[in-house]
Amino acid sequence: MTAIGGTTVTDRHQPSDDLRSFRQALGSFPTGVTVVSAAAGERRVGVTANSFSSVSLEPPLVLWSLNRTSGSLDVLREATHFAVNVLAHDQQAISQRFCTPADDKFADLDVDEGAGGCPVLPGCAAVFECRRVAEYDGGDHVILIGEVERYATSGSDPLVFCQGGYHVAHPSSVPSS
């Protein structure tokens, strides 16, 4: 038995031993929930993603990753821009809509057109409109880097995903140091 940061770890594993257990362990890290959207010609795509992260402030760069088997990958590679729609606490249904296969995930949604024609969802906690600048190999995923051209925030609490379920992030009552 080993203590790590006050937590007792009783058994350590190699990720290759049990991928399901490894994925569950990764789920212990809370993430925001986003829908990344893009358009190429008449084709629009949107995917729920929790792999979003900032990379740099100067220049303003963000990244996210997508499974190589995703049917949306071709459009995302063809598009010049993508939008990262950071979902608000009341947008669980939007998250579910964009992680479920459908012919037109944007049907009946009132979306704005963002930079490069990327769809921008209404009611989000934040939106980052990005020019796609790079793509990297990430094993079974593709890592996409975008330079933020425009952004907006609403002040809404964000939707969070952790340990297989949705949560709402609220400011802590504990003062930060």
Backbone hydrogen bonds, N-H to C=O, Kabsch-Sander energy under -0.5 kcal/mol:
donor,donor_aa,acceptor,acceptor_aa,energy
2,T,9,V,-2.3
4,I,2,T,-0.5
4,I,7,T,-3.2
7,T,4,I,-2.1
9,V,2,T,-3.5
9,V,7,T,-0.6
10,T,8,T,-0.6
17,D,14,Q,-2.0
18,D,14,Q,-0.7
18,D,15,P,-0.6
22,F,18,D,-2.4
23,R,19,L,-2.5
24,Q,20,R,-2.2
25,A,21,S,-2.3
26,L,22,F,-2.3
27,G,23,R,-1.6
28,S,25,A,-1.6
29,F,26,L,-1.8
31,T,161,F,-2.2
33,V,159,L,-1.4
34,T,49,A,-2.2
35,V,85,N,-2.0
36,V,47,V,-2.7
37,S,35,V,-0.5
37,S,83,A,-2.4
38,A,45,V,-2.2
40,A,43,R,-2.5
43,R,40,A,-1.8
45,V,38,A,-2.6
47,V,36,V,-2.3
48,T,98,F,-1.2
49,A,34,T,-2.6
53,S,63,L,-2.2
55,V,61,L,-2.9
56,S,61,L,-1.6
61,L,56,S,-2.1
61,L,59,P,-1.1
62,V,146,G,-2.4
63,L,53,S,-2.8
64,W,144,L,-1.7
66,L,142,V,-2.2
68,R,140,D,-2.6
70,S,67,N,-1.9
73,L,70,S,-1.2
76,L,72,S,-2.2
77,R,73,L,-2.3
78,E,74,D,-1.8
79,A,75,V,-2.4
82,F,130,C,-2.3
83,A,37,S,-2.7
84,V,128,F,-2.7
85,N,35,V,-2.5
85,N,83,A,-0.7
86,V,84,V,-0.8
86,V,126,A,-2.7
87,L,33,V,-2.5
87,L,85,N,-0.7
89,H,157,D,-2.8
91,Q,88,A,-2.2
95,S,91,Q,-1.9
96,Q,92,Q,-2.5
97,R,93,A,-2.4
98,F,94,I,-2.1
99,C,95,S,-0.6
99,C,96,Q,-0.9
100,T,97,R,-0.8
107,A,104,D,-1.6
109,L,106,F,-2.2
111,V,109,L,-1.2
112,D,120,V,-2.4
114,G,112,D,-0.6
114,G,118,C,-3.6
117,G,114,G,-2.2
118,C,115,A,-1.5
120,V,112,D,-2.7
121,L,119,P,-0.5
124,C,121,L,-0.6
125,A,86,V,-2.2
126,A,86,V,-1.3
127,V,152,A,-2.3
128,F,84,V,-2.1
129,E,150,R,-2.9
130,C,82,F,-3.2
130,C,128,F,-0.6
131,R,147,E,-2.5
132,R,80,T,-2.4
132,R,130,C,-0.5
133,V,145,I,-2.5
134,A,145,I,-1.4
136,Y,143,I,-2.6
138,G,141,H,-2.1
141,H,138,G,-1.4
142,V,66,L,-2.8
143,I,136,Y,-2.8
144,L,64,W,-3.1
144,L,142,V,-0.6
145,I,134,A,-2.6
146,G,62,V,-2.5
147,E,131,R,-2.7
148,V,60,P,-2.7
148,V,146,G,-0.6
149,E,129,E,-3.1
150,R,129,E,-1.5
152,A,127,V,-1.9
154,S,125,A,-2.4
155,G,125,A,-0.7
159,L,87,L,-2.5
160,V,167,H,-3.0
161,F,31,T,-2.9
162,C,165,G,-2.6
163,Q,27,G,-3.3
165,G,162,C,-1.6
167,H,160,V,-3.1
169,A,158,P,-1.7
